[in-house]
Amino acid sequence: MTGENQDTTKEESHFHSFSDAVHQAKDDAKEKAREAAPKLKEAIASAAFDTAYNVAYGTVFAGAFAHELLPQTLKNGLRKGANAGRAAAQKAKVKAEEAFTHPSESAAITPTVIELPQAPSPT
């Protein structure tokens, strides 16, 4: 072999060893991923369950605690205010539906005024 042939052979052997290393790394990574996937899936499922449980528990506990703690007049006020808000939202929805289903003759948009109900007396 001449010196030029020896250099070519060295380059080819480096190329093959690099290629072999890449293939070995790919195979090792696939094997490790197959081993890790079930553990990761279990950890994610457990975290999702814990999060859902804690959110539900905290929400229900806070609501139940507030319900027991608030005086009846405050509860009545909250209930009446929520009902009034719901009624006002329903009126706004009806007006919006009418505006979109029966557009006025003019191209100008006319604002809709929504009157808020007066707060009832705390009786």
C-alpha positions in Angstrom: 0.0 0.0 0.0 1.2 3.4 -0.8 1.0 6.4 1.6 -2.1 7.7 -0.2 -4.0 4.4 0.2 -3.1 4.3 3.9 -4.6 7.8 4.4 -7.8 6.8 2.6 -8.1 3.6 4.7 -7.7 5.7 7.9 -10.4 8.1 6.8 -12.7 5.2 5.9 -12.1 3.6 9.3 -12.8 6.8 11.1 -16.0 7.2 9.0 -17.1 3.7 9.8 -16.3 4.0 13.5 -18.2 7.3 13.7 -21.2 5.8 11.8 -21.1 2.8 14.1 -21.1 5.1 17.1 -24.1 7.0 15.8 -26.0 3.8 15.2 -25.1 2.4 18.6 -26.2 5.7 20.3 -29.5 5.6 18.4 -30.1 2.0 19.5 -29.2 2.8 23.1 -31.5 5.8 23.2 -34.4 3.8 21.8 -33.9 1.2 24.5 -33.7 3.7 27.3 -36.8 5.5 26.0 -38.7 2.2 26.0 -37.7 1.6 29.6 -38.4 5.2 30.7 -41.8 5.6 28.9 -44.0 3.6 31.4 -42.4 5.3 34.4 -42.9 8.7 32.8 -46.5 7.9 31.9 -47.2 6.8 35.4 -45.7 9.9 36.9 -47.7 12.2 34.6 -50.9 10.3 35.3 -50.2 10.5 39.1 -49.5 14.2 38.9 -52.7 14.8 36.9 -54.8 12.9 39.4 -53.2 14.7 42.4 -53.8 18.1 40.7 -57.4 17.3 39.9 -58.0 16.0 43.4 -56.5 19.0 45.1 -58.3 21.5 43.0 -61.7 19.8 43.6 -61.0 19.4 47.3 -59.9 23.0 47.7 -62.9 24.4 45.8 -65.5 22.3 47.6 -63.8 22.9 51.0 -63.7 26.7 50.4 -67.3 26.8 49.3 -68.6 24.7 52.2 -66.5 26.7 54.7 -67.8 30.0 53.3 -71.3 28.7 53.3 -71.1 27.8 57.0 -69.3 31.0 57.9 -71.3 33.7 56.1 -74.3 35.2 57.8 -77.7 34.5 56.3 -78.2 38.1 55.1 -75.0 38.0 53.2 -76.0 34.7 51.6 -79.4 36.2 50.6 -77.6 39.2 49.1 -75.3 37.1 47.1 -78.2 34.9 45.9 -80.3 37.9 44.8 -77.3 39.6 43.2 -76.5 36.5 41.2 -80.1 36.1 40.1 -80.2 39.8 39.0 -77.0 39.4 37.1 -78.3 36.3 35.4 -81.5 38.1 34.4 -79.5 41.1 33.1 -77.3 38.7 31.0 -80.3 37.0 29.6 -81.9 40.3 28.6 -78.6 41.4 26.9 -78.4 38.0 25.1 -82.0 38.5 23.8 -81.2 42.0 22.6 -78.0 40.9 20.9 -79.8 38.1 19.2 -82.5 40.5 17.9 -79.8 42.9 16.7 -78.0 40.2 14.7 -81.1 38.4 13.4 -83.1 41.6 12.5 -80.5 44.2 11.5 -81.8 47.8 11.3 -82.3 49.5 8.0 -79.4 51.9 8.6 -75.8 50.7 8.5 -74.9 52.6 11.7 -74.6 50.5 14.8 -76.8 51.8 17.6 -75.6 51.1 21.2 -77.9 49.1 23.4 -78.5 50.4 26.9 -78.9 47.8 29.6 -80.5 48.9 32.8 -79.2 47.3 35.9 -81.8 46.5 38.6 -81.7 48.3 41.9 -80.4 46.3 44.8 -83.3 45.0 46.9 -83.6 45.9 50.6 -82.0 43.2 52.9 -85.3 42.0 54.3 
